[in-house]
Amino acid sequence: MADSFPMTSQGLKRIKDELKQLQSVDRIKISQEIEVARAHGDLRENAEYHAAKEKQGHIEGRIMDLNGVVARAEIIDVSALKGSEKIVFGATVKLVDCETEKEATYRLVGEYETDIKKRWISITSPVARGLVGKKVGDIATIQSPGGAREFEIVGVEFEDI
């Protein structure tokens, strides 16, 4: 198991909110569903009972996982990084593909905070690893399935989520 990993305070809050929902709502609800299914009789042929027990297993597993995440999270205060020129955890980075001139913006976050729709990528991803330590004006070479690609860094910001 990893010692600790970086996370924003907002990311930790989302994890804790999910954990609270699982423990105080979902866990109780599935217990009630199991009791109702159990009342239907023979458990060997009771599909509702088996489905509810399986769902209970998933909920309990997720609770264990999230408790581990909370215990090992190392909160990084992204606002304290404002003004930094170098790309580090928490940075929002604006890139331009040197070949296609297409722009892309990514936020470097912890692995449990990634959200591709928001363009938040894990600090451990190949793209993030190619960006860390660079600054505006630098060219970052990023390995992709199609081979190495070059991106110019045109902006670095540190904002609260």
N, C-alpha and C positions, 0 to 999 in steps of 0.2 A: 504494500500500500504506500502511496506517495506521502511524504511528510506533510506538505502544505502546498497550496496553489493560490495564485493571485485571483482576486475577485473584487469587483466594485461593491460599494455598500448597497447600491440599488439591486445588484444581482443577488446579494445575500438576502435582502429583504424578500425578493420574489421567491427564492428557495424556501425561506421560512414561512411565507404565506402558503405555498403549496403544501408544505409539511403540516401546517396547522389544519388546512382543509382535509387532508388525508386522515389525520389523527382524530379530529373532533367531529367530522361530518361523514366522510366516506367509510371509515372503519365501523362506525355505529350503524350506518345504513346497510352495509353488507352483512353485518351480524344479524340484523333484522330479516334480511332476505333469506339467510341460511335457516333461521328459525321457521319462517313461513314455508320454505321448501321442505324442511324436515317434517313438518306437520302433515305433508301430503302422503306420507307412508313409506313404503319400501325404498330404502336409500340406494340399493344396488341398481335400480332401474329408474332413478329419479334424476332426469337430466337437469332440472332447475337447481337441484341441490349441488350436483357436481360442477355446474357452471358457476354457481355462487361461491363454492369453495375455491375454485380456480381463481376467480376474481379477487377473493380474499388474499390468496397467496401473492398475487401481483401487487395489491395494495401494501401488504406487509413488507414485501421486498423493496418497494419504492420508498417506504418510510425508513427502512434500514439504510438504503442508499443515500437519501437526503440527510439523515442524521450524520452519516459519515462526511458528506460534503460540508455541512455546517461546522463540524468539529475540526476539519482541516483547512477551512477557508482562511486565507490571509488577506485582509481588507487593505486595498490600496486606495488612498485618497487622491483621486484623479485631479481634483481642483488644486492640489498642492503642486501639480506638475505644470500648471499654466505658465507660459513663457519659455518653456523648455524648447530648444531647437531640435533635439534629437527625438527620434521615434522610439517610444517605449510603451509599456502596457498602458492602456487607456487612451492612447492617441487616436484621433480621427485623421486619417491620411487620405489626401486627394492625389491621385496618380493619373498620368497620361501614358497610354501605351505608345512607345516610341515608333512602332511600326504602323499601327492603325490610327493613331491620334485620338482614340476613344478615351474618355475620362471615366474614372471609377473612384468611389470613395468607400473606405472601409474603416471600421472602428475595431481596435484590437482589445479584446476582452478575454476573460477567463473561459476555460473550456466548457463550463456549465452555463455560460451566459450566451453562447453563440446563437445567432438568429439570422439566417441567410436572407430572410425577407427585409430585415433592417440593415443588412450588410455588416453585421457584427461577426467578426471571425475570431477564432481561437488564437491566442498568443502563440500556441504551439503549432499552428498550421504552417505549411510551406510558404504561403504568401507572407504571413506575419514574420516568420523567421528571416525572410529575404529583406524585410523592411526595417527591422529593429536596428537601431544605431545610426540609421541614415538621417539626413535632414533635407530641407527644401533645396532643390537644385541638384541633388544627387541622383544618380541612375541606379536603380535596383534591378538585379538580375534574379528572376523568379523562375524556378523549375515548374513546368506544367506538363501535362501528358503529351503535348505536342512538341516538347523541347523547351529550351530556355527562352524566356521573353524578357525584354527590357522595358522598364517603366521609369519615367521621370517623376520625381516627387515634387508636386507643385504646391502642396499645402499641408500643414500639420497644426492641429488644434487639440486642446484639452478642454472638454466641456463636461459638465455634469449630465448624467442621463436623466 
